[in-house]
Each structure stands twice: as structure tokens, then as C-alpha cells.
Amino acid sequence: MSTETASKARHLIENFFCKLKEYRAIATRYDKTARNFLAAIHLAAAIIWLN
């Protein structure tokens, strides 16, 4: 993987986490199980992807 390709991929991932942090419900969740937390992450990721 070239440096430019790696940089572009890293930029996309950093932008995704930045957008994910905008969902306050995700950032402040205190679920009892990891499964519920992961479900919330998947839901927010799907919303980000669809927009």
C-alpha cells in the first residue's frame, strides 16, 4: 500500500469517527451489554453511510 493510499484511507476513517462522535447518544451510552452498544454503533454508522 502506497503512502498516498494509506493516507487517504486514514483520512476516511478519522472523518468517520469524527462524525460518529457527533451522535451524543453514542458517546454517552452506558449499556449493560456490549451487544447493545455495538447495535447502537451499527445504527449510527448506517445513518452516516446513508447520508
Protein Blocks (a to p, Z undefined) as FASTA:
>chain_A
ZZklmmmmmmmmmmmmmmmmmmmmlmmgccfbfklmmmmmmmmmmmmmmZZ
